[in-house]
Amino acid sequence: YQSIVSLGNSSLTSTSSISSDLLTGYWTFSPYLKTAGVFIANFTTVVKNSVLPATLNIAATVTASWTSVVSCWSTGVFCGRSNTSTAVSSSLTIAVPSMNLSVYNTSVVTTATPSIAIHESATLLVAVFMPRVTTNVVINVAMPASTVAFLGTQIQLGSQVNCTNYTVVNTGNSSLQIYMGTCVDWYTASTVGVGNTINASITFTPIDSGSTSNGASIPITATTTYNNGTSTATSTLTNSYTLTVVDPKLSMNVTAITSTTNLNAGDNVTYQVYLVHNGQSRTTAYGVTITAAVGLFESIVAISSGSLTGISSIAADGKSATWTFSPLYYNNGSNFVGTFTAMVTNNVYPATTGITATVNASFTSAPVCLYANYLCGRVGSASAVSSALTIASPTLSLTHYNASISTSIAPNITINEAVTVLLNVYMPRVTTGMVLQYTLPSSRVTILSWQIIYGQQINCTSQFSNNTGNYSVYVDLGTCTNWYTPTTVGVGNTLNLSITFAAIGNGLNVNAATFVSSATARVYNGAPSSIQTLVSNYTYAIAEPKLSVTITPVTSSSLLSAGDNVTYQVVLSHTGLSRAAAYLVTVTVQAGAFQNILTLWPSTIASIPTLQSSQLGAWILSPFALSGTPFVANFTAAVTNNVFPSTLNIVTNVSVAFNSVPACLPVATTLCGRPDSVSATSVAITVAKPSFTFSVYNTSNSLTTNPNVSIHEAVTVLLSLDLPRVTSNVVMALTLPVNTVAITSTQVQYGQQVNCTRQ
């Protein structure tokens, strides 16, 4: 890529020459004396080609060759030693074209922006730096098909640049080629780089096919191809730019501005619709259509004209309302505000179900179509849903009373207690097909009476009952109307079914202690498909007496003898879990072995004591109140026998049987409440028995026991017997080995309280 054009004179006398291909130059001289100094010479090259990557090293190489003798010896062989030295210059860089892209607003004077709106004009500037001579220059610009439309192309040459051609060829509306031919840059040493640029200015606008699936950005690719002079090698420059397309961004809201709760058929609700550009919007919206719609149980009856001028049409058809206008500017603070009114058409609907209005807005990002009808900007949308309304509908609740219907009851009741339950049904203005039903378990209750109680503003067309047994009430009331006025809303708007029943039992402990009641209210408005069923269940707990009993000796209970008496105390009380009085209470005591009951003493509560046998006694009382004095009674038992192991437990038992009702209900003699029982055992007593000790003493009778005796030493053996009160057939014996001892004397000594019948 270089040619030598001249070799300068050297600092030493030499002969110079340049090769025919202009790639090599020579300096020749001899000798080169050590004292001759440094050889210095310049040479000049010319760059032959611009088409070369600037990063490729281009350098000059110098090589010196010499020998160590003047000439060869006569033989021609010994001609000295040849040698060389080589050096390489630093690299050159050869100028090559470069390319840069930028996008500007239509004025081409503002700072480039990375975003643009649909149909807004923008300018793409392709700047190509040109070295001195560049041939076959072609600038290509490509954008996605059906995404942009080219509006115009302009070429501006630098002051020192001239090209032989300037032809623009468009391929559809997505790419173009600019053919520049051979471009020459007449620069001088003092003006290198000034005006050496070709600028291709291409004006375009983003378009859209109307499909929201199109991308929101435009990738732009530019290439420049060229040759240098006679070179056949084509080089390519490539650069790219991504342009973001911005659309209108709208937000909307719909809000009920009148009452939205406890509405009845015929009530009106007014909604306000609001549409505005949000903080992300960068462009005006066109062709705006706002549609408001209501669902079940509402009908649109009125629509306002809206807050903007230029609204082209307003329409409402009962279920929807529409506003159409254009444009909605994004930069002047404008917004749309409109209202519409909907009427409630139906009462019978669960009040907890959301009844809402929905609004939708559609718009485009361009006011008119470009080139063809399908290039009409990008379609956008916004939507909102109102807060829910609640339409008045019947509600069902339960209230429970005791028989006096004056105080509320606890969640549990006693067997045979009369209880009244109220089915409270709140009524909107008109409710058709009203059916009330209350069901209880067939084996747990019996219904005593029922009646319908109308609120002062309620009237129903019929009262047909179809009851099942004595445990279910079914009443069909037909159409019920509530004539209320605005000043008395809620007063007298309740329909009550009052049912009085009593809990019963079948006398078996396996009966459940709870039962569930089920209340339902069924209504419908005109057609069975709109039946609404309200259900309220309630669990009753049957309150029963829960008792505990103890039995305790209150006199001495140890080392007793035949004829001794023991007094026991029985205490019966309600436990902390007890919720009802006990009836038909029988407290039974049973004496243990070797005891006979002598006396049953009166109790602290009126009762009837009965000594049924020497082993069995009972007190009978009814009722045993939940609050008040515990049952306390004593009884006395006598010990009948002494000869019994004192370590054997001798206990006395008490058992209590009771019921949860005082008498059976008249409907059946087997429905007599729930029986129950408790029991207890006394601590053990011990009966006295004889005890026996054995001691051996010296003759001195000094009370010191000596286990060793000598032959013929006198020894005393003492047999001591501790006797209870009466002991029969007492025999004391001492046996010693035959021919080993001789018994010399025997005597019996009686304790001062002991007497025996013989000796």
ZAMARGU-4260 file (C-alpha; in steps of 0.2 Angstrom, whole numbers, plus 5000, padded with zeros to 4 digits):
<rodrens>
0) 5000/5000/5000 | 5015/5012/4998 | 5028/5016/4984 | 5045/5024/4986 | 5046/5040/4976
5) 5063/5047/4981 | 5079/5042/4991 | 5088/5056/4999 | 5107/5059/5000 | 5116/5050/5014
10) 5128/5057/5027 | 5142/5047/5020 | 5147/5045/5001 | 5136/5032/4993 | 5127/5027/4978
15) 5108/5026/4978 | 5095/5017/4967 | 5076/5012/4967 | 5069/4996/4961 | 5058/4995/4946
20) 5042/4990/4956 | 5046/5006/4967 | 5045/4995/4983 | 5064/4994/4987 | 5078/5007/4987
25) 5097/5005/4990 | 5112/5014/4996 | 5129/5006/4992 | 5146/5011/4999 | 5163/5003/5005
30) 5172/5004/5016 | 5162/5009/5031 | 5176/5014/5043 | 5174/5013/5061 | 5178/5032/5062
35) 5167/5037/5048 | 5152/5042/5059 | 5134/5037/5057 | 5125/5033/5041 | 5109/5044/5039
40) 5098/5045/5024 | 5079/5049/5021 | 5067/5041/5009 | 5049/5046/5004 | 5034/5035/5000
45) 5017/5038/4993 | 5001/5029/5000 | 4993/5019/4986 | 4976/5014/4993 | 4964/5020/5005
50) 4954/5005/5006 | 4962/4996/5021 | 4957/4994/5039 | 4964/5007/5049 | 4969/4995/5063
55) 4981/4985/5050 | 5000/4989/5054 | 5009/4997/5039 | 5027/4999/5041 | 5044/5001/5032
60) 5058/4989/5034 | 5077/4993/5032 | 5091/4980/5030 | 5110/4982/5030 | 5122/4969/5023
65) 5141/4969/5024 | 5157/4958/5024 | 5172/4958/5035 | 5186/4959/5021 | 5189/4970/5006
70) 5190/4956/4994 | 5192/4937/4993 | 5209/4928/4994 | 5217/4922/4978 | 5208/4905/4980
75) 5192/4914/4979 | 5185/4905/4994 | 5191/4915/5009 | 5181/4931/5006 | 5177/4936/5024
80) 5161/4934/5035 | 5145/4941/5029 | 5132/4949/5041 | 5116/4959/5041 | 5105/4970/5053
85) 5087/4974/5051 | 5075/4987/5058 | 5056/4991/5056 | 5048/5008/5057 | 5033/5012/5068
90) 5016/5008/5060 | 5006/5020/5049 | 4987/5020/5048 | 4978/5023/5032 | 4962/5034/5031
95) 4946/5024/5028 | 4928/5030/5027 | 4918/5030/5043 | 4899/5032/5046 | 4888/5039/5060
100) 4869/5039/5062 | 4858/5051/5072 | 4839/5055/5072 | 4832/5072/5074 | 4815/5081/5075
105) 4808/5089/5059 | 4817/5105/5062 | 4834/5096/5061 | 4841/5108/5074 | 4835/5100/5091
110) 4844/5087/5100 | 4841/5069/5094 | 4827/5060/5104 | 4825/5041/5106 | 4806/5042/5104
115) 4794/5048/5091 | 4775/5048/5089 | 4765/5039/5075 | 4765/5050/5060 | 4777/5063/5067
120) 4791/5068/5055 | 4809/5063/5059 | 4825/5065/5050 | 4839/5052/5050 | 4856/5059/5046
125) 4869/5047/5039 | 4886/5055/5040 | 4900/5047/5030 | 4918/5053/5032 | 4927/5052/5015
130) 4946/5050/5012 | 4953/5058/4996 | 4947/5046/4983 | 4933/5033/4985 | 4924/5025/4971
135) 4907/5016/4969 | 4900/5024/4985 | 4882/5017/4989 | 4873/5022/5005 | 4859/5010/5010
140) 4846/5013/5023 | 4833/4999/5029 | 4819/5000/5041 | 4805/4986/5045 | 4792/4985/5031
145) 4775/4994/5034 | 4783/5003/5049 | 4789/5019/5041 | 4786/5030/5026 | 4800/5039/5018
150) 4796/5058/5015 | 4812/5064/5006 | 4830/5062/5004 | 4844/5076/5003 | 4863/5074/5000
155) 4874/5088/5008 | 4893/5086/5002 | 4907/5093/5013 | 4916/5108/5005 | 4930/5098/4999
160) 4920/5083/4993 | 4914/5080/4975 | 4905/5064/4969 | 4901/5060/4951 | 4883/5053/4954
165) 4868/5056/4965 | 4854/5044/4963 | 4841/5039/4976 | 4831/5022/4973 | 4817/5018/4985
170) 4812/4999/4988 | 4794/5000/4994 | 4793/5011/5010 | 4805/5001/5020 | 4822/5004/5012
175) 4832/5016/5000 | 4849/5016/4991 | 4859/5032/4987 | 4872/5029/4973 | 4886/5042/4974
180) 4898/5035/4961 | 4916/5041/4964 | 4919/5054/4977 | 4935/5064/4978 | 4941/5075/4993
185) 4953/5089/4987 | 4961/5093/5003 | 4976/5103/5007 | 4989/5101/5020 | 4982/5115/5030
190) 4964/5109/5029 | 4965/5091/5032 | 4948/5084/5038 | 4938/5100/5035 | 4923/5097/5025
195) 4927/5079/5021 | 4910/5072/5025 | 4895/5066/5015 | 4878/5069/5024 | 4863/5060/5018
200) 4847/5067/5026 | 4832/5056/5026 | 4815/5062/5032 | 4802/5049/5037 | 4787/5046/5048
205) 4782/5030/5058 | 4766/5022/5052 | 4756/5007/5058 | 4744/4994/5051 | 4732/4997/5065
210) 4737/4980/5074 | 4742/4982/5092 | 4754/4967/5088 | 4766/4978/5079 | 4782/4982/5088
215) 4784/4998/5099 | 4801/5002/5092 | 4809/5004/5074 | 4827/4997/5071 | 4836/5007/5058
220) 4851/4999/5049 | 4863/5009/5037 | 4877/5002/5027 | 4889/5011/5015 | 4899/5001/5002
225) 4914/5008/4992 | 4929/5004/4982 | 4946/5013/4981 | 4952/5018/4964 | 4955/5004/4953
230) 4953/4991/4968 | 4940/4978/4965 | 4938/4974/4983 | 4922/4981/4991 | 4922/4987/5009
235) 4906/4989/5019 | 4902/5001/5034 | 4887/4996/5045 | 4878/5006/5059 | 4861/5004/5067
240) 4849/5014/5078 | 4833/5010/5087 | 4819/5022/5088 | 4805/5020/5101 | 4788/5024/5095
245) 4777/5032/5108 | 4758/5030/5108 | 4744/5040/5118 | 4743/5033/5136 | 4725/5036/5143
250) 4718/5032/5160 | 4700/5032/5165 | 4688/5030/5180 | 4670/5027/5183 | 4662/5032/5200
255) 4644/5032/5207 | 4641/5049/5213 | 4624/5045/5221 | 4619/5032/5234 | 4625/5014/5230
260) 4618/5004/5245 | 4602/4996/5249 | 4594/5000/5233 | 4577/4995/5227 | 4569/4992/5210
265) 4566/5010/5203 | 4580/5018/5212 | 4592/5028/5200 | 4611/5028/5202 | 4621/5042/5193
270) 4639/5037/5187 | 4653/5049/5182 | 4665/5044/5168 | 4683/5052/5168 | 4696/5050/5154
275) 4713/5059/5154 | 4731/5057/5148 | 4742/5049/5161 | 4760/5054/5165 | 4767/5042/5152
280) 4757/5049/5138 | 4768/5058/5124 | 4756/5061/5110 | 4738/5066/5106 | 4724/5053/5105
285) 4712/5053/5090 | 4696/5045/5086 | 4690/5042/5104 | 4675/5031/5108 | 4669/5029/5126
290) 4657/5016/5130 | 4648/5013/5147 | 4639/4997/5150 | 4628/4991/5165 | 4625/4973/5169
295) 4611/4963/5177 | 4597/4973/5187 | 4601/4990/5179 | 4595/5000/5164 | 4603/5016/5158
300) 4590/5030/5157 | 4600/5046/5154 | 4617/5052/5147 | 4625/5069/5148 | 4634/5078/5133
305) 4651/5077/5141 | 4664/5091/5145 | 4673/5092/5129 | 4669/5102/5113 | 4669/5092/5097
310) 4659/5077/5103 | 4652/5070/5087 | 4639/5058/5094 | 4630/5053/5110 | 4620/5037/5111
315) 4611/5026/5124 | 4601/5010/5122 | 4596/5005/5140 | 4612/4994/5143 | 4625/5005/5136
320) 4630/5023/5133 | 4643/5030/5120 | 4652/5046/5117 | 4663/5049/5101 | 4675/5063/5099
325) 4692/5068/5092 | 4706/5073/5097 | 4710/5072/5115 | 4726/5083/5117 | 4740/5077/5128
330) 4749/5093/5132 | 4735/5106/5136 | 4727/5098/5151 | 4711/5093/5143 | 4701/5078/5149
335) 4684/5070/5146 | 4670/5071/5160 | 4653/5063/5157 | 4639/5056/5167 | 4625/5043/5164
340) 4611/5037/5175 | 4605/5019/5177 | 4589/5013/5186 | 4588/4997/5197 | 4576/4985/5189
345) 4576/4970/5201 | 4576/4968/5220 | 4578/4949/5222 | 4597/4947/5221 | 4610/4944/5235
350) 4615/4960/5242 | 4633/4953/5244 | 4635/4951/5225 | 4644/4965/5216 | 4633/4975/5203
355) 4645/4986/5193 | 4646/4998/5178 | 4660/4996/5166 | 4668/5009/5154 | 4679/5006/5139
360) 4688/5019/5128 | 4696/5015/5111 | 4707/5028/5102 | 4721/5029/5088 | 4738/5037/5088
365) 4735/5046/5071 | 4721/5058/5065 | 4720/5051/5047 | 4727/5037/5037 | 4743/5038/5027
370) 4745/5032/5009 | 4733/5018/5011 | 4718/5016/5022 | 4726/5002/5032 | 4740/5014/5038
375) 4730/5023/5051 | 4740/5023/5067 | 4740/5011/5082 | 4724/5007/5091 | 4724/5009/5110
380) 4712/5006/5124 | 4708/5010/5142 | 4695/5003/5154 | 4688/5005/5172 | 4675/4996/5183
385) 4664/5005/5196 | 4663/5000/5214 | 4649/4988/5217 | 4631/4992/5221 | 4620/4983/5234
390) 4602/4980/5229 | 4590/4977/5244 | 4585/4959/5246 | 4578/4949/5260 | 4589/4945/5275
395) 4586/4931/5287 | 4592/4931/5305 | 4587/4921/5321 | 4583/4926/5338 | 4580/4914/5353
400) 4570/4917/5369 | 4565/4907/5384 | 4546/4904/5387 | 4542/4921/5394 | 4549/4929/5378
405) 4556/4943/5388 | 4574/4939/5390 | 4587/4931/5378 | 4593/4914/5382 | 4610/4906/5383
410) 4615/4894/5369 | 4609/4879/5379 | 4592/4874/5385 | 4585/4861/5397 | 4575/4846/5393
415) 4556/4851/5392 | 4560/4869/5393 | 4549/4879/5381 | 4559/4890/5369 | 4553/4902/5356
420) 4563/4906/5340 | 4560/4921/5329 | 4564/4920/5310 | 4567/4938/5306 | 4565/4942/5288
425) 4569/4960/5282 | 4558/4964/5267 | 4563/4976/5252 | 4548/4984/5243 | 4541/4969/5234
430) 4546/4951/5237 | 4537/4937/5228 | 4536/4919/5231 | 4540/4921/5250 | 4541/4904/5258
435) 4548/4901/5276 | 4553/4885/5284 | 4560/4880/5301 | 4565/4862/5304 | 4571/4853/5320
440) 4577/4835/5323 | 4562/4824/5324 | 4568/4815/5339 | 4575/4829/5349 | 4561/4842/5350
445) 4542/4844/5349 | 4534/4860/5342 | 4521/4867/5353 | 4515/4882/5343 | 4519/4894/5329
450) 4513/4911/5321 | 4517/4924/5308 | 4520/4942/5314 | 4519/4955/5301 | 4529/4972/5302
455) 4517/4987/5302 | 4522/4991/5284 | 4521/4973/5277 | 4507/4964/5269 | 4507/4947/5260
460) 4494/4939/5249 | 4492/4922/5257 | 4497/4911/5272 | 4497/4893/5267 | 4505/4881/5279
465) 4511/4863/5277 | 4519/4856/5292 | 4528/4840/5295 | 4525/4831/5311 | 4529/4841/5326
470) 4546/4846/5321 | 4545/4856/5305 | 4535/4872/5300 | 4532/4877/5282 | 4523/4893/5277
475) 4520/4900/5260 | 4516/4919/5260 | 4514/4922/5242 | 4519/4940/5237 | 4524/4952/5251
480) 4524/4971/5249 | 4532/4984/5260 | 4525/5001/5259 | 4538/5012/5266 | 4541/5031/5264
485) 4558/5039/5264 | 4556/5045/5282 | 4552/5028/5289 | 4564/5017/5280 | 4568/5001/5290
490) 4553/5004/5302 | 4541/4989/5302 | 4550/4981/5287 | 4552/4964/5296 | 4542/4948/5294
495) 4543/4936/5309 | 4539/4918/5310 | 4538/4914/5329 | 4540/4895/5334 | 4539/4888/5352
500) 4546/4871/5355 | 4553/4860/5369 | 4568/4849/5369 | 4564/4831/5373 | 4575/4815/5376
505) 4572/4797/5375 | 4580/4792/5391 | 4596/4785/5384 | 4613/4791/5388 | 4619/4789/5370
510) 4608/4803/5364 | 4618/4818/5357 | 4620/4833/5369 | 4617/4845/5354 | 4605/4847/5340
515) 4604/4858/5325 | 4590/4868/5318 | 4588/4875/5300 | 4579/4890/5295 | 4576/4895/5277
520) 4568/4909/5267 | 4565/4906/5249 | 4560/4921/5237 | 4560/4923/5218 | 4556/4937/5206
525) 4544/4932/5193 | 4553/4916/5187 | 4559/4900/5196 | 4576/4903/5189 | 4579/4918/5200
530) 4575/4909/5216 | 4585/4915/5231 | 4587/4904/5246 | 4592/4911/5263 | 4598/4899/5276
535) 4602/4901/5294 | 4607/4886/5305 | 4608/4886/5324 | 4615/4873/5336 | 4607/4871/5353
540) 4616/4862/5367 | 4605/4853/5379 | 4609/4859/5397 | 4610/4844/5409 | 4614/4842/5428
545) 4632/4837/5431 | 4634/4831/5450 | 4648/4825/5460 | 4647/4815/5477 | 4659/4810/5491
550) 4659/4799/5506 | 4670/4801/5521 | 4671/4793/5539 | 4669/4807/5552 | 4674/4796/5567
555) 4688/4784/5570 | 4691/4772/5556 | 4706/4762/5562 | 4709/4747/5574 | 4690/4745/5576
560) 4683/4730/5586 | 4666/4721/5584 | 4653/4732/5591 | 4662/4748/5586 | 4652/4761/5576
565) 4658/4772/5562 | 4649/4788/5556 | 4650/4792/5537 | 4646/4809/5529 | 4639/4810/5511
570) 4641/4826/5501 | 4632/4829/5484 | 4634/4845/5474 | 4633/4852/5456 | 4650/4853/5447
575) 4656/4868/5438 | 4649/4861/5421 | 4632/4859/5428 | 4619/4870/5420 | 4602/4863/5426
580) 4593/4856/5441 | 4593/4837/5444 | 4577/4828/5447 | 4572/4811/5454 | 4588/4810/5464
585) 4591/4794/5474 | 4607/4794/5485 | 4611/4776/5490 | 4624/4770/5502 | 4630/4752/5504
590) 4640/4746/5519 | 4656/4736/5517 | 4660/4719/5523 | 4659/4716/5542 | 4648/4732/5544
595) 4629/4734/5547 | 4620/4751/5544 | 4612/4757/5560 | 4605/4774/5557 | 4602/4786/5542
600) 4602/4804/5548 | 4592/4818/5540 | 4600/4828/5526 | 4603/4846/5524 | 4590/4846/5510
605) 4572/4839/5512 | 4573/4821/5507 | 4566/4804/5512 | 4578/4792/5521 | 4575/4774/5519
610) 4585/4760/5527 | 4581/4746/5515 | 4592/4732/5524 | 4607/4731/5536 | 4618/4734/5521
615) 4608/4746/5511 | 4601/4764/5514 | 4594/4778/5503 | 4588/4796/5503 | 4576/4802/5489
620) 4574/4820/5484 | 4568/4831/5469 | 4573/4843/5463 | 4591/4846/5467 | 4593/4865/5463
625) 4607/4871/5453 | 4611/4884/5465 | 4609/4883/5484 | 4613/4871/5498 | 4623/4855/5494
630) 4615/4839/5500 | 4624/4833/5516 | 4619/4818/5526 | 4627/4806/5539 | 4624/4788/5542
635) 4631/4776/5556 | 4637/4758/5553 | 4643/4745/5566 | 4658/4734/5565 | 4652/4716/5566
640) 4668/4705/5567 | 4685/4706/5574 | 4694/4692/5566 | 4698/4699/5549 | 4715/4704/5542
645) 4718/4722/5546 | 4727/4725/5530 | 4711/4721/5520 | 4702/4737/5514 | 4685/4738/5521
650) 4675/4752/5511 | 4658/4759/5510 | 4650/4765/5493 | 4638/4778/5488 | 4629/4780/5472
655) 4618/4794/5465 | 4605/4792/5451 | 4596/4807/5444 | 4587/4814/5429 | 4586/4830/5419
660) 4567/4832/5420 | 4555/4830/5434 | 4542/4821/5424 | 4538/4814/5407 | 4530/4824/5393
665) 4512/4821/5389 | 4516/4816/5371 | 4524/4799/5376 | 4528/4791/5392 | 4546/4786/5385
670) 4551/4804/5383 | 4557/4807/5401 | 4573/4816/5399 | 4591/4810/5401 | 4596/4799/5416
675) 4613/4800/5424 | 4623/4794/5439 | 4638/4797/5449 | 4646/4786/5463 | 4660/4787/5476
680) 4669/4775/5488 | 4675/4779/5506 | 4692/4777/5513 | 4696/4760/5520 | 4693/4756/5539
685) 4704/4743/5548 | 4696/4730/5561 | 4707/4726/5577 | 4714/4708/5579 | 4725/4699/5592
690) 4743/4703/5592 | 4757/4691/5599 | 4775/4694/5605 | 4788/4682/5611 | 4803/4686/5623
695) 4816/4677/5632 | 4824/4683/5649 | 4838/4678/5661 | 4833/4671/5678 | 4835/4688/5686
700) 4821/4693/5675 | 4830/4709/5672 | 4822/4711/5655 | 4838/4709/5646 | 4837/4696/5633
705) 4852/4684/5632 | 4852/4673/5617 | 4865/4661/5625 | 4861/4650/5641 | 4871/4638/5650
710) 4866/4620/5655 | 4854/4620/5670 | 4853/4640/5669 | 4835/4645/5673 | 4827/4655/5658
715) 4810/4663/5657 | 4800/4663/5641 | 4786/4677/5640 | 4771/4675/5628 | 4762/4692/5627
720) 4745/4692/5618 | 4736/4709/5615 | 4717/4706/5614 | 4703/4716/5606 | 4687/4717/5615
725) 4680/4699/5613 | 4691/4685/5607 | 4685/4667/5609 | 4693/4650/5609 | 4710/4657/5614
730) 4724/4644/5616 | 4742/4649/5620 | 4756/4635/5618 | 4774/4634/5620 | 4783/4618/5613
735) 4802/4614/5617 | 4813/4600/5610 | 4810/4583/5620 | 4825/4578/5632 | 4832/4595/5629
740) 4824/4606/5642 | 4814/4604/5658 | 4799/4616/5661 | 4800/4621/5680 | 4785/4632/5681
745) 4770/4641/5671 | 4759/4656/5676 | 4746/4667/5667 | 4745/4686/5671 | 4730/4695/5665
750) 4729/4713/5660 | 4719/4724/5671 | 4705/4725/5658 | 4706/4706/5652 | 4696/4692/5659
755) 4695/4674/5652 | 4682/4660/5655 | 4695/4647/5660 | 4713/4642/5662
</rodrens>
